[in-house]
Amino acid sequence: MMTPEQQPWQWDEPTWRGHVDHVRAGRALLAEDPATRWPGGATAAVALSFDSDHETPHLRDGNTSPGLMAVGEYSARVGVPRILALLAEYDVPASFYLPAVCALLRPDEAPSYVEHGHEVAVHGWIHERNTQLGHDDELDLISRATDVLESQTGIRPTGFRSPSWDFSDSTLDVIKQVGFAYDSSLMADDEPYEILDRGERTGIVEIPVEWIRDDAPVLMMSRYEGLRPYMAPRTLAQIWIDEFDQAHADGGLFQLTMHPMFIGHRSRLVALRLLVDHIRTHTDVWWATHADVARHAAANL
């Protein structure tokens, strides 16, 4: 087995195979018959989500300058209301993943999502880096975060999305211990699947994500790290439209991740509006929260 001095090319087969087999994709959870694949005979499903990180990515790293805090404040103060207004205009449900620190900073935020008919799910305590935590610390933070959201909304969250999609060696065990029905942090498929833990079934639904279906890689701005938005919102909208069109052709799920601090700006919200307008030209689509998708997929476990 591996010793601290070994490099990956020196690992024996049980070591590298153990890393690969720890968290894997199990059975696909969509019905084979297109007529029964989605509720109401829909051809495809659409699940929009927003990671309402606000100040926490900077707080997590100890970057507490008023300028950076203002960027997070814009996200909650301006971005979130714009997004909620657009979703209400189209009567579209969505899932909001909220770090507990954000919920504590603004106790009315999580309840407002629920009041608008949306899902609130767990997104860490302070947008922590899971892979830097031990099992007990990760379990403590996620447990407390879940309790905060439940106390504010009156609803126990059923879903988890790890901050930055950062999945540690302990994250799956934590998800199981807290009792989440689904996760949305992994990328092993386009469609929902059951997560396996070292080959064993978990009964946990994975709603996979992908950086292609995320606004952050193309809209993020960092003054000192060389990150610059490199794509016009209308170009981004076309990528997402193409992603939806293929999901629709496959009879599958179109899942999308966005952030109020990015998509919530005036010109960037154009991308979301163009996408929703395009999807609404199809009358055979099931609009759902991630929790809705997980419940439907769980019937095939």
C-alpha positions in Angstrom: 0.0 0.0 0.0 1.0 3.7 -0.3 3.5 5.2 2.1 3.9 9.0 2.7 7.0 8.9 0.5 5.4 7.3 -2.5 4.5 9.2 -5.6 1.3 8.3 -7.6 3.4 6.4 -10.2 4.7 4.2 -7.4 1.2 3.2 -6.1 0.3 -0.5 -6.2 -2.9 -1.5 -7.9 -5.1 -1.6 -4.8 -4.1 2.0 -4.0 -4.9 3.6 -7.3 -7.9 1.4 -7.8 -9.2 2.3 -4.4 -9.1 6.0 -5.2 -10.9 5.6 -8.4 -13.6 3.3 -7.0 -14.3 5.3 -3.8 -17.2 7.5 -5.3 -18.6 6.3 -8.6 -21.6 6.5 -10.7 -24.1 3.6 -10.3 -27.3 2.9 -12.2 -28.8 5.6 -14.4 -32.1 6.8 -13.0 -34.1 7.7 -16.1 -36.8 5.4 -17.4 -35.9 3.8 -20.7 -39.4 4.4 -22.1 -39.5 8.1 -23.3 -43.2 8.2 -22.6 -42.7 7.7 -18.9 -39.3 9.3 -18.5 -40.6 12.6 -17.2 -43.8 13.7 -15.4 -46.8 14.4 -17.7 -45.1 12.8 -20.7 -42.6 15.6 -21.0 -39.8 15.1 -23.5 -37.1 16.7 -21.3 -36.6 18.3 -17.9 -35.1 21.7 -17.1 -33.6 22.4 -13.6 -32.2 25.9 -13.1 -30.1 26.6 -10.0 -28.3 29.5 -8.4 -25.4 29.4 -5.9 -26.1 32.5 -3.7 -22.5 32.7 -2.4 -22.4 36.5 -1.9 -19.6 37.4 0.5 -18.5 33.9 1.5 -15.9 33.0 -1.1 -13.9 36.0 0.1 -14.6 35.5 3.7 -13.5 31.9 3.4 -10.1 33.0 2.2 -9.8 35.8 4.8 -10.2 38.5 2.2 -12.3 41.0 4.1 -11.7 44.3 2.4 -14.8 46.6 2.1 -14.5 46.5 -1.7 -14.8 42.7 -1.8 -17.6 42.7 0.7 -19.4 45.2 -1.6 -19.2 42.7 -4.5 -21.0 40.1 -2.3 -23.5 42.7 -1.1 -24.4 43.5 -4.7 -25.0 39.8 -5.3 -27.7 39.7 -2.6 -28.9 43.3 -2.8 -29.3 43.6 -6.6 -28.7 40.2 -8.2 -31.1 38.1 -6.2 -34.1 40.4 -6.6 -33.5 40.6 -10.4 -33.4 36.9 -10.7 -36.5 36.4 -8.5 -38.3 38.9 -10.7 -37.3 37.1 -13.9 -38.3 33.7 -12.5 -41.7 35.1 -11.4 -42.3 36.7 -14.8 -41.9 33.3 -16.5 -43.4 31.3 -13.6 -40.3 29.1 -13.5 -39.1 27.2 -10.3 -35.5 27.1 -9.4 -33.1 25.7 -6.7 -31.0 28.1 -4.5 -27.9 26.8 -2.8 -27.1 29.0 0.1 -24.1 29.0 2.5 -25.2 29.2 6.1 -23.2 32.4 6.7 -25.1 34.1 3.9 -28.4 33.0 5.5 -27.3 34.3 8.9 -26.3 37.6 7.4 -29.7 38.0 5.8 -32.3 36.0 7.7 -35.0 36.9 5.3 -33.2 35.6 2.2 -33.8 31.9 2.5 -37.5 32.3 3.4 -37.9 34.7 0.4 -36.8 31.9 -1.9 -39.4 29.5 -0.4 -42.1 32.2 -0.6 -41.5 32.5 -4.3 -41.9 28.7 -4.8 -38.2 27.8 -5.0 -36.1 25.2 -3.3 -33.4 26.1 -0.7 -30.6 23.6 -0.4 -27.3 23.4 1.5 -24.1 24.9 0.1 -21.7 24.7 3.0 -21.2 26.9 6.0 -18.8 29.7 4.7 -18.2 28.2 1.2 -15.3 26.3 2.8 -12.9 24.2 0.8 -14.0 20.7 1.7 -10.7 19.0 0.7 -8.9 21.0 3.4 -11.1 19.7 6.2 -11.1 16.6 8.2 -14.2 14.4 8.4 -15.4 15.7 11.8 -15.0 19.4 10.8 -16.8 18.8 7.5 -19.7 17.0 9.2 -20.0 19.7 11.8 -20.2 22.5 9.3 -22.7 20.8 7.0 -24.8 19.7 9.9 -25.0 23.2 11.3 -25.6 24.7 7.9 -28.5 22.4 7.4 -30.0 23.3 10.8 -29.7 27.0 10.0 -31.6 26.7 6.7 -34.3 24.5 8.3 -34.7 26.9 11.2 -35.2 29.9 8.8 -37.5 28.2 6.3 -39.3 25.5 8.3 -38.2 23.0 5.7 -35.4 20.5 6.1 -33.2 20.7 3.0 -33.0 17.5 1.1 -30.2 18.4 -1.2 -26.5 19.3 -1.0 -24.0 21.0 -3.3 -20.5 21.2 -2.1 -18.8 24.6 -2.3 -16.9 25.0 -5.6 -18.0 21.4 -6.3 -15.0 20.5 -4.1 -15.7 16.8 -3.1 -13.4 15.5 -0.3 -12.7 11.9 0.7 -15.2 12.4 3.5 -18.0 14.3 1.6 -20.0 11.3 0.6 -19.9 9.9 4.2 -21.0 13.3 5.4 -23.9 13.4 3.0 -25.0 10.0 4.2 -24.8 10.9 7.8 -26.7 14.2 7.5 -29.4 12.3 5.5 -29.5 14.1 2.2 -31.6 12.6 -0.6 -29.5 14.0 -3.4 -26.2 15.7 -4.2 -25.4 18.0 -7.0 -21.6 18.3 -7.1 -20.3 15.6 -9.4 -19.8 15.2 -13.1 -19.9 11.5 -14.1 -22.9 11.7 -16.4 -25.4 14.1 -18.1 -28.4 12.5 -16.4 -29.2 11.6 -12.8 -27.6 8.5 -11.4 -27.2 6.7 -8.0 -23.9 7.3 -6.2 -21.9 4.3 -5.3 -19.7 4.2 -2.2 -16.8 1.8 -2.9 -19.1 -0.3 -5.1 -22.0 -0.2 -2.6 -25.3 1.4 -3.4 -26.2 4.5 -1.3 -29.7 5.4 -2.4 -28.5 8.9 -3.0 -29.4 10.6 -6.3 -26.7 12.6 -8.1 -27.9 15.5 -10.2 -24.7 16.1 -12.2 -23.2 19.5 -12.9 -20.7 20.7 -15.4 -18.5 23.8 -15.9 -20.0 24.2 -19.4 -23.3 24.7 -17.7 -22.0 27.3 -15.2 -21.7 31.1 -15.6 -18.7 31.4 -13.3 -15.9 30.2 -15.7 -16.8 32.8 -18.4 -18.2 35.7 -16.3 -15.9 35.8 -13.3 -13.7 38.8 -12.7 -10.7 39.0 -10.4 -8.6 42.1 -10.5 -5.3 40.5 -9.3 -5.6 36.9 -10.4 -5.8 37.5 -14.2 -9.4 36.3 -14.4 -11.4 38.4 -16.9 -14.8 37.8 -18.5 -14.1 36.6 -22.0 -17.5 35.9 -23.5 -20.4 38.1 -24.4 -23.6 37.2 -22.6 -25.4 36.5 -25.9 -22.6 34.1 -26.9 -23.0 32.3 -23.5 -26.7 32.1 -24.1 -26.1 30.3 -27.4 -23.9 27.7 -25.6 -26.6 27.1 -23.1 -29.3 27.0 -25.8 -27.2 24.4 -27.7 -26.9 22.4 -24.4 -30.6 22.5 -23.9 -31.4 21.5 -27.5 -29.3 18.4 -27.3 -30.7 17.5 -23.9 -34.2 17.8 -25.4 -33.2 15.7 -28.4 -31.9 13.0 -26.0 -35.0 13.2 -23.8 -32.8 14.1 -20.9 -32.1 16.7 -18.2 -30.9 20.2 -18.8 -29.3 21.4 -15.6 -27.8 24.8 -15.2 -25.8 26.5 -12.4 -25.6 30.3 -12.1 -24.5 32.9 -9.4 -26.4 36.1 -8.6 -23.0 37.9 -8.4 -22.4 37.1 -12.1 -25.7 36.5 -13.9 -27.4 39.1 -11.8 -25.9 42.1 -13.7 -28.0 43.9 -16.2 -26.3 42.8 -19.4 -25.6 39.3 -18.2 -29.2 38.6 -17.2 -29.8 38.9 -21.0 -28.2 35.4 -21.3 -30.7 33.9 -18.9 -33.7 35.6 -20.5 -32.7 34.5 -24.0 -32.3 30.9 -22.8 -35.7 30.8 -21.0 -37.4 32.4 -24.0 -35.9 29.7 -26.2 -36.9 26.8 -23.9 -40.4 28.2 -23.6 -40.9 27.7 -27.4 -41.0 24.0 -26.4 -44.3 22.9 -24.9 -43.0 19.5 -23.8 -40.6 20.5 -21.1 -40.9 19.8 -17.4 -39.6 22.7 -15.3 -38.4 21.4 -12.0 -36.3 22.1 -8.9 -33.4 19.8 -8.2 -35.4 18.3 -5.4 -38.2 17.6 -7.8 -35.8 15.9 -10.2 -34.3 13.9 -7.3 -37.7 12.7 -6.1 -38.7 11.6 -9.6 -35.4 9.9 -10.2 -35.5 8.1 -6.9 -38.5 6.1 -8.1 -36.0 4.2 -10.3 -33.5 3.3 -7.5 
